[in-house]
C-alpha cells in the first residue's frame, strides 16, 4: 500500500474513533497519547478493522 493510502486509512480511523492517534508537524509524526494507549493493547484480528 502506498504511503498516501496508509495516511488516508489512518485519517479515516481517527475520524471514526473521534480521537487523534498521531501528532503531526511539517517535520515529523509521533504517537499522541491515544496512540500510545492503543499500542499497549493486544493486537486485534485485521477483520475487525474492515467492519469500520
N, C-alpha and C positions, 0 to 999 in steps of 0.2 A: 504494500500500500504506500503510495507517495506521501510525503510529509504533509502536503496540503489536505489530503484525505484524513490523516490522523488528527490534524488540527481541527478540522470541521467536526469529526466524531467526538472529540473531547469537548468542543464548544457546545454541541447538542446535548451531551451528557450533563454538563454543568447547567445548562438551561433547564433540562428536565428535572434535575435534582434541586434546582434553585440554590446551588452553592458554588463557590469558586474553589476549584481544585488546585489551580496553579496561579502564582503571582507572575505576571508578565511585564517586562520592561522592554525597551528597544534593544537592550544588550543581552538580557538573559531571561531564562524561565526557571522558576523554582517552585517547589511544592508549597501550597498555602496550608494553613492549619488543618483544614478539612481534608486536603490531600494526604497529609501526614497521618491523620487518623484512619483514612481509608486504606493506606498502605499497611497499617498494623493488623487489619482484618485478614482472616484466612481467604485464600483465593476462591472465587465463585466460578461455577461452570460457565463457559462462554455463552451457552444457550440462554442464560438469564438476561444477558445484555441485549440479545436480539428481541426480547419482549418489549423493551423500552421504545 
